[in-house]
Amino acid sequence: MSAIQAQGLRKAFGPFVALDGLSLTVEPGAVFGFLGPNGAGKTTTIRILAGLARADAGQVSVAGVDLRTDGHLLSRRVGYLPEEPAFYPWMSAVEFLDYVGRLYGQTPAERKTRTAELLELTGLTEARKRRVGGYSRGMRQRLGLAQALYHRPEVLLLDEPVSALDPAGRKDVLGLIEGLRGTNSALRGTDSALRGTCTVFMSTHILADVERICDSVAVIDHGRLLAQGRRDELIERYATPALRVEAAAGAAEAFAAWAAGLNALPWVSAVTVDGLTATVQVTDLPLAQRELLRLAVAADLTLERYELVKPTLEDVFLRIVA
């Protein structure tokens, strides 16, 4: 059974159509990256999956719960972190998480243990007694992640979970999210805060983060699914091979003329020039590897660098959306 199954989701706000027949399938235990430009429908989708909004049409189930008929069961199986979580500013982190535990019916002893686990896990132990109103945005994001994980959900919905964090904080939180992967028991076996299979559905605009931790990826735009698949498969399917050439200083004019002439070659699909560096996207990589260097030598260019560019998820995203 899929962790998330959506079929033909449609959602409109007046004349604006946020989702237009969106269909998605997310397998259990995956870390799933949900990508799209601003206004593509990502947050609307996550709110529907979290039970905070209703689709105008379509079918959706999350963690085995049919949202049309059994939505009241969702809160026990799903954790949700919005892009900007809100808290009672006068509470401390300990008080807030204890309050969350009360909502889940835990005993005082259970709340104390679970709160301590999550504060340690999210790096907030030292700030546990400070008022949340004095927290930075990054600290509030960590606390929001702690409350989303409190009841060990089967599905974790994250809307831009690391956008407010500094590089060190982002690394820590991404490592935590990666450890939740259902097929990776390394962290769950040693930390009771992470035990149990969890499927992570993560919306973000930081493509390098998705490339680092996500198994599978979906790209949407204007409320429609453009592509979905395993990360490596999408890179292989959509990324265009490219070679990067950098000329030595003092050859700017000759290099610019040489790079401009590459556009006329049948095996060249695009040329991007930045100073003395040209990135050449090609349709026939073996031919390009032979000919590009020969053409540079024929043009009497002295090269500082000549390399194959590894395709990235950003290349795939830009090509799919464009």
N, C-alpha and C positions, 0 to 999 in steps of 0.2 A: 504494500500500500504506500502511496506517495505521501510525503510529509505535507506538501502543499499541492493542491490540484485546483486550478482555476480554468474555467471554460467560458469564453465569450463574454467576459466582463465589460459592461458598459456603465459609464457614470458621466452625467452632464450636470453642469451648474448653469442653469439658464441656457443661453445659446452656446456656451463653451462646453465642448465635449472633452472631458479629461481622459476617459478611457473609451476606446472604440473597438470592442470585440477582443479584448486582451485574453490570451490563453497562456497558461504557464504550468509546468510540472517540475517540482523540486523533490529529489529523492531523499530518503531519510539519512541523517548523518552527514549531509553535505554542508559546506560553507559556500553559500550561493551569492554571487555578486549581481546586483540589480543596477544597471547603468542606463543613463539617458541624459540628454541635455536638460537645462532648466525648463520647467513647464511640460516635461514629457509625460507626467502622470505617475512618477515614482511614489511620492508621498501619499497620493490618493489611493494607490494600490495597497501600500502598507497599512493605511488606516482601515481599509476594507478587510484585509487579512486579520487585523487586530480586533475586528468587531466594533470599531468606533465609527464606521460609516457603512451604509448599505449600498450595494450596487443596484442600479436601475434595472439591469438585466444580467443574466448569466448565472453560472453555478460556481460555488467555491467551497472547498473543505480544507481545514487546517488541523493537523494532528488528529485526523480521523473524525473531526467534528464538522458536520454539515451546517454551515452558517445560516442557511435558510430556516432550519427547523430546530437545531440544537445549540444555537449561539451562546446560551447561558452556561454551557460547559466549557467555553473557551478559556476563561480566566485561569483555570487550574492547569492548563496545558501549554499556554503561550505566554512568553515574556515579551515586553514591548519597551523600546527606548526611543522616544521621539527626538527630533533634531535638537530641540531646546527644552529639556525636561524642566518642569516647574515643581517647586517645593515650598513648604511652609518656612519662611526665612528665619523664624525665631527658634526652630528646632535645631538640635545638633544632629550629626549623622547617626549617632547611636539611637537617639530618640526616634528619628525618622524610620530607620530600619526595624526598630522594635515595633513601631506602629504598623509597618507592613506585615510583620509576623503576626500581629493580632488579627489583621484582616484575613490571614490564612488559617486562623484558629490554632496557632502553635502555643505550647505551654511556655511559661517564663523561662524555664531551663533551655528549651529548644530555641527560643528567640535569642537568648544570650549567646549560645554556641554559634548559631547561624550568623548572627550579626558580626561576631568577632571574625568568623571565617571570611565573610565577604569584605569586611574592612581591610583585612590583610591582603586579600586577593586583589583588590582595586587600589591598594597603596594609600589608604585613607586612615590608617590606624592612628598616626600621630595627630591627625586633625579631627579625630572622632568626636571630641567634646566641643569643638568650635561651632558657632551658629552657621547654618548653611547660607544665611544671607551674606556672610563675609567670604564665601568661597569664590574662587575664580570660576570662569566658565568651564575650564577643563576639569576642575575638581567636581563641579556639579555634574558633568558628563560621567565621571567615574561613579558618582553616587547613583546616578540614574541607571548605570549598568548593573550596579549591585542590587538595586531593587528589582530590575528585570530578571535577574538570575535567582532571586530569593527562593522561589518555590521549585527550583530545578526544572524549568520548563522543557517540554519536548521540542518546541519550536521557539526560537528567539528572533524577534523582528527588530532590526536596528536601522534607524534612519539617520544617516550621516554620523556614525558613532564616534569618529575620531577627528572631525573637522575642527573642533575647538582645542585640540591638544597640541602641545609643543612636540618637537621630534622625539624626545625621550619618552614622553607620555604616550605618544602614538605607537611607538615600538612596543611598549609594555602592554597596551590594550590590544594591539593586533596579535601579540603572542598569546594573550588570554583567549581571544576569539578563536585563534587557530587551534588552541588546545581543546576547544569544545567539540571539534570535529568528531563525528560519531565513529569514524574508523581509526581514530588516534586515541588510545587509552593511556598514553604516557602520563598526562597530568591527572586524569580522572582516577587513576589507580593510587595516587599518593596524596591527593587533596580531596577531602570529602566535599568541598565546595563545588567540585566539577564532576562528580560521579553521575553516570547515566548518559544515555545517548541524547544528543541535542543537535537539531538542525538549525543552522544560522542563515537567515535571509537578510542580507546587508545591502542597503542602498548607500552609494557614495559617489562623489565626483572625483575622488583621488584614485586614478587608475592604477598607479603603482602599488597601492595597498591591495587592490583586487588581484592584481597579478601575483602578488606575494602570497596571499593566503586562500584565495577562492578556488574551489574545485571546478565549479561550473559558473557560467555567466549568461545573463540575458540582457539584451540591448533593446530599449523601447524608445519610441519617439511619437509624439502626437497621439499617445494612448494606444499605439499599436506595437506588437512585437515585431522587431526587425530581424533578430537572430537569437538563437539560444543553443548552447552546447557546452562541452567541456572546454576549459580555457585554452589548452594546448591545441585542441581541434579547431577552434575558431581562429587562432593565430595562424595555423597552417592553411586554413581555408581562405582567409581574407587578406592576410598580410602580403604585400608585394615585396619581393626580394629587392635589396638595395645595396649599393656600394658607395662608400664615402671616400672622396679624394680631397686631399689638402695639399696645396701648392706652397712652395717656399716663398718667403717674403721677397718683394721686388718684382713679382710677375703678375700684378693685379690685372693689368689690361689684357695681356695675352691669355690669362686664365679665364677671364670673363668671356672673351671671344670663343675660347675652346668649349667652355661649358654651354654657351648659347647654341653652338653648333650641334651639340649632342641631341637636342630635341628633334632633329631631322632623321635620326637613326630609327629604323623600324623596331628594334628591340629595346628602345628606351621609352618608358611611359611617362616619366616626369623628371624634371631636374630642379632641385632647390639649391640656390647659391646663398651662402652667408660669408661674405668677405672672400677669403681664399679657400673656403671649404665648399665642396659641392656634394650633395647627396643625390645619387642617380638611381631612380627606381626603374627596374628592368623587367621584361617579360621572359627573357631567356637568360638565366643566370650563367650557365657554362659559357655561352657565347660572349656575354658581357665581361666575364672575368678575363677572357682572352683578349678581347678587342679594346677594352677601355684603357688598359695600361699601354697597349701599343699606340693608341691614338694620342695619349699624353706624351709619350716619348717622341712621336712624330711631330708634335707641336712644340718640341724643345722645352717642355716644362720640367722643372725640378720639383719632385714631390717629397713632402714631409711625411705623408701618411696615405696608405691605400688599404682599405679594409672592407670586409663584408659586415654590413649592419644587421644585427639581430633584430627581427621584427618584435614589436612590443604590442601589448594590448591597446595602447593609445593609438597606434597605427590602425589596428583593426576597428576601434571605435570610430575614429574619424572617417574611415572609408565607408563603414556601414551607414553612419548617420548622414554623410554627404550623399 
